[in-house]
Structures are given as C-alpha cells and as structure tokens.
Amino acid sequence: VRTHAILGVCCGAVSAYERVILDGGELRIYEVKDAPILRADVDALAAFFVAKDSQGHAQGVPEHLVETAMRRLHSVLELFEAGSPALISQFASAPEADPLKGLTKHNIARVLIHRPDDAARKWVKERAKALTDLLTRHEHTNVHVDELLPQDVLKLGSRAAERESELEGAEDARRMSLPSQLQPSAEEVATRIELKRPSAR
C-alpha cells in the first residue's frame, strides 16, 4: 500500500510540474538558460521519491518506476533546452499531439508562447489564431502521468499493495492481541457462558 500510494503521489507531482511549466500563464517566461534550473528541479523531485539511503538503496518508490513516470517530462525538458529557431524548424514535421511524446506541435507551441526572444515572439504573433485553435483542440491531450505507466507495472503495484496490506493487517492483529494476564481463562469463559444461559422456568 505504501509504495503504491507514494507512486500515485509521484505521478501527481510530475503531472502538476508539467502543467505548471507548459500552461503556467502569461507571466511565466522561460529562456534557454533557465533549462538547467528546470532540470535540477526534476532531478530533485526524482531523488525525493526514490529516497536513497546512505548506501544508495531506494527506500521510496523503485527508481525504474520513477524514471517511467518522468519519461515524458524529460522529453518536454528537451524542448526547453532547445533554442527558439530550432523549435520553429521542428514544428512543421512534428506530430500535432501525442500524449506519449514531448516533441509535438502542441508542446512546441506551449514552449514558444513563453519565450521572450524576438524569433519566438514574431513566430507566435504571426500564428496567433492557429495556435489558439491548436491549444484549444488539445487542451486535454497530455493525460495524467499514471495513465502512461505500463499495465504490468500497475498490476505489479496492485499485487504488491495487496500483499503489503495483508502483512500489515496480520501485524496489526498481532499487536492488538490481549496481554496474557487480560485473556480469560477456560474456567472464566465457561462461567460466563453459564451465566448467560436462560434460567429454567
């Protein structure tokens, strides 16, 4: 249960981070020089959920699951690392939208809209109506990150959660058992049963 719950929180955090950097409003302006800061944020987020101990062993979510949850986000960060002219040149050949990919027309547009350089501003201004239609058309294309996890991973997570729940339930039951001095003896139980019997008329 613990691992599955933390994985859910991890997926939610990754989805939220994606949404903030791509759809954070007109006051959010990003330049190429900001990309290392964004990358460091994502690395810190990954490290938080993996939670390695001093020996380098993961104590949180298994590292490969965190990497899977962040795969699309890493692809999106590559757009932030590219210059505006490079993004503009890739726009025509990119697929319009794909929930599994970072390099799409939809995401390139979302990045360029937040760029302050002349090339990006000129490109966005010339295509304002078309870009508005594009963003509106694919407003819900980028699905929640947990929907991108392979089904076998989700099934493994569910089975692990069920097993963990069973073990925790057994442990809770053990801890809740009465101390021996409070447990009724066989004689006491027999006496209580005898007292509860209806009296003969």
FENRAGI-V947746 format. One record per backbone hydrogen bond with DSSP energy under -0.5 kcal/mol. NH is the residue of the N-H (numbers start at 1). CO is the residue of the C=O. If there is no record, write none. Layout:
nh=NH co=CO
nh=NH co=CO
This chain:
nh=5 co=1
nh=6 co=2
nh=7 co=3
nh=8 co=4
nh=9 co=5
nh=10 co=6
nh=11 co=7
nh=12 co=8
nh=13 co=9
nh=14 co=10
nh=15 co=11
nh=16 co=12
nh=17 co=13
nh=18 co=14
nh=19 co=15
nh=20 co=16
nh=21 co=17
nh=22 co=18
nh=23 co=19
nh=24 co=20
nh=28 co=25
nh=29 co=27
nh=30 co=114
nh=34 co=31
nh=35 co=32
nh=37 co=34
nh=38 co=34
nh=39 co=35
nh=40 co=36
nh=41 co=37
nh=42 co=38
nh=43 co=39
nh=44 co=40
nh=45 co=41
nh=46 co=42
nh=47 co=43
nh=48 co=44
nh=49 co=45
nh=50 co=46
nh=51 co=47
nh=53 co=57
nh=56 co=53
nh=59 co=50
nh=59 co=51
nh=60 co=50
nh=61 co=49
nh=65 co=62
nh=66 co=62
nh=67 co=63
nh=68 co=64
nh=69 co=65
nh=70 co=66
nh=71 co=68
nh=74 co=70
nh=75 co=71
nh=76 co=72
nh=77 co=73
nh=78 co=74
nh=79 co=75
nh=79 co=76
nh=80 co=76
nh=81 co=77
nh=82 co=78
nh=82 co=79
nh=87 co=83
nh=88 co=84
nh=89 co=85
nh=90 co=86
nh=91 co=87
nh=92 co=88
nh=94 co=90
nh=94 co=91
nh=95 co=103
nh=101 co=98
nh=104 co=102
nh=105 co=95
nh=106 co=96
nh=108 co=104
nh=109 co=105
nh=110 co=106
nh=111 co=107
nh=112 co=108
nh=113 co=109
nh=114 co=111
nh=115 co=112
nh=121 co=117
nh=122 co=118
nh=123 co=119
nh=124 co=120
nh=125 co=121
nh=126 co=122
nh=127 co=123
nh=127 co=124
nh=128 co=125
nh=131 co=127
nh=132 co=128
nh=133 co=129
nh=134 co=130
nh=135 co=131
nh=136 co=132
nh=137 co=133
nh=138 co=134
nh=139 co=136
nh=141 co=138
nh=143 co=141
nh=147 co=144
nh=148 co=145
nh=149 co=145
nh=149 co=146
nh=153 co=150
nh=154 co=150
nh=155 co=151
nh=156 co=152
nh=157 co=153
nh=158 co=154
nh=159 co=155
nh=160 co=156
nh=161 co=157
nh=162 co=158
nh=163 co=159
nh=164 co=160
nh=165 co=161
nh=166 co=162
nh=167 co=163
nh=168 co=164
nh=169 co=165
nh=170 co=166
nh=171 co=167
nh=172 co=168
nh=173 co=169
nh=174 co=170
nh=175 co=171
nh=176 co=172
nh=177 co=173
nh=177 co=174
nh=182 co=179
nh=183 co=179
nh=183 co=180
nh=189 co=185
nh=190 co=186
nh=191 co=187
nh=192 co=188
nh=193 co=189
nh=194 co=190
nh=195 co=191
nh=196 co=192
nh=197 co=193
nh=197 co=194
